Amino acid sequence: MKRVNNYKIRIVSNYEYHFESLNPELGIQKGIFNVDRNLIYSKFTIEGTNLNGFEIIKRLDDICYANGSLYDGEKLINTWNAVMNKIE
Protein backbone atom coordinates (compact mmCIF):
# COMPACT_ATOMS: atom_id res chain seq x y z
CA MET A 1 0.00 0.00 0.00
CA LYS A 2 1.38 3.42 -0.92
CA ARG A 3 1.26 6.22 1.68
CA VAL A 4 2.35 9.83 1.24
CA ASN A 5 3.16 12.35 4.00
CA ASN A 6 4.41 15.86 3.27
CA TYR A 7 6.78 17.20 5.94
CA LYS A 8 7.77 20.69 7.06
CA ILE A 9 11.18 20.32 8.71
CA ARG A 10 13.05 22.89 10.82
CA ILE A 11 16.75 22.47 11.61
CA VAL A 12 17.61 22.77 15.33
CA SER A 13 21.20 21.49 15.07
CA ASN A 14 23.26 19.15 12.86
CA TYR A 15 21.71 16.22 14.73
CA GLU A 16 18.19 17.41 15.61
CA TYR A 17 15.27 18.48 13.44
CA HIS A 18 11.68 19.35 14.39
CA PHE A 19 8.94 18.38 11.99
CA GLU A 20 5.24 18.66 11.25
CA SER A 21 3.30 16.69 8.68
CA LEU A 22 -0.27 15.95 7.73
CA ASN A 23 -0.89 12.22 8.01
CA PRO A 24 -3.85 11.52 5.69
CA GLU A 25 -5.43 9.07 8.15
CA LEU A 26 -4.44 10.39 11.60
CA GLY A 27 -4.13 14.18 11.33
CA ILE A 28 -1.33 16.62 12.14
CA GLN A 29 1.80 14.84 13.31
CA LYS A 30 4.51 16.76 15.19
CA GLY A 31 7.85 15.46 16.36
CA ILE A 32 11.61 15.33 16.45
CA PHE A 33 14.17 13.64 14.21
CA ASN A 34 17.54 12.80 15.81
CA VAL A 35 20.20 11.88 13.24
CA ASP A 36 23.18 9.60 13.88
CA ARG A 37 25.13 8.87 10.68
CA ASN A 38 22.77 6.74 8.51
CA LEU A 39 20.08 6.36 11.22
CA ILE A 40 17.15 8.61 12.06
CA TYR A 41 15.31 8.25 15.35
CA SER A 42 11.88 9.85 15.23
CA LYS A 43 9.42 10.54 18.07
CA PHE A 44 6.01 12.04 17.34
CA THR A 45 2.55 12.91 18.63
CA ILE A 46 -0.72 13.37 16.77
CA GLU A 47 -2.22 16.77 17.55
CA GLY A 48 -5.46 16.71 19.58
CA THR A 49 -5.20 13.00 20.48
CA ASN A 50 -3.38 10.62 22.84
CA LEU A 51 -1.65 9.03 19.84
CA ASN A 52 2.14 8.98 19.87
CA GLY A 53 4.91 6.81 18.54
CA PHE A 54 8.39 6.38 17.26
CA GLU A 55 10.16 5.24 14.14
CA ILE A 56 13.72 4.17 13.36
CA ILE A 57 14.83 4.79 9.78
CA LYS A 58 18.02 3.35 8.28
CA ARG A 59 19.39 4.75 5.02
CA LEU A 60 21.30 2.52 2.61
CA ASP A 61 22.27 4.49 -0.52
CA ASP A 62 19.05 6.09 -1.86
CA ILE A 63 16.64 3.75 -0.04
CA CYS A 64 15.39 4.10 3.54
CA TYR A 65 14.03 1.24 5.64
CA ALA A 66 11.68 2.19 8.47
CA ASN A 67 10.26 0.37 11.48
CA GLY A 68 7.81 2.09 13.78
CA SER A 69 5.05 1.82 16.32
CA LEU A 70 1.94 3.79 17.26
CA TYR A 71 0.50 4.04 20.77
CA ASP A 72 -2.77 5.32 22.21
CA GLY A 73 -1.39 6.69 25.45
CA GLU A 74 0.75 3.73 26.58
CA LYS A 75 -1.20 1.04 24.69
CA LEU A 76 0.46 -0.29 21.53
CA ILE A 77 -2.07 -0.21 18.69
CA ASN A 78 -0.02 -0.58 15.50
CA THR A 79 3.43 -1.42 14.15
CA TRP A 80 4.81 -1.09 10.63
CA ASN A 81 7.79 -1.42 8.38
CA ALA A 82 8.28 0.47 5.15
CA VAL A 83 10.67 1.00 2.28
CA MET A 84 11.00 4.63 1.16
CA ASN A 85 12.46 5.73 -2.16
CA LYS A 86 13.66 9.24 -2.95
CA ILE A 87 11.40 11.08 -5.42
CA GLU A 88 13.35 12.91 -8.11
N, C-alpha and C positions, 0 to 999 in steps of 0.2 A: 504494500500500500504506500502510495506517495503522500508525503506531508510537506507543507511549506510554511515556515515561519520567517517573518522579516524582522530583523533586529536593529535597534538603535544602540550603538555601543559607545561608551565614554571611557577614555583612558584615564586611569588613576595613577598608575605607575607602569614600569616595564613588565610587571608581573601580575597586575590587578586591573580588571576592567569591570565597569558596571554596565548592565544591559537592561533593556526593556524590549519586549516583543509581544505581538498579538498572536496568541495561540488560537487557531480557528475553532477549536472545540472547548477550550477551558477559559479563555479570556486573556486579560493583560498579565503577562508574566514579567516579574522583575527579579534581578539577581546579580550575582558576582561571578566572574570568571577569574580563576587563579591559574597562571600559566607557568609550567615547569618544563622547559625544553620542548618535547613533542607531546606533552600531556596538558590537557585543560581540565581543571576541576571546577564544576559549576554547581552553585547552590541557588535555589530560586523559590519564590512564593507566587501564588496566583492572587492578584488583587481582589479584595472583597470576599475571600473564602479562607478556609483553614488548610487549603491545599498547599503543599510544599514538596520539595524534592531535591535530588541531586543527580548529576550526570558526570561521568568520566569519559573524556574523548581523547583518543590516541590517533595522532596523525602519522601516516606512513606515505611519503611522497605526496601526491595530490588527493589522497583518499583519507577520510576520517572514519574511525570506528567508535561508536558510542554505546555505552551501557548506562542505564539510568533507572530511577525509581521515583514513584509518586506516592505521597502520603496524604491522608486526611487527618490532620493533627498528627498523632503518632502511629496511626494505623496504616500499614502498607496496603495500597489498593491497586497498584499497577507497576510492572517492570517492563523494560524494553531494551532492545538492541537495534542499532541502525548503522547503515553505511551511508556516508555523505560524500557526494562528489562536488567539486568546485564547478560553478557555472561560469562559463566564459562570457 
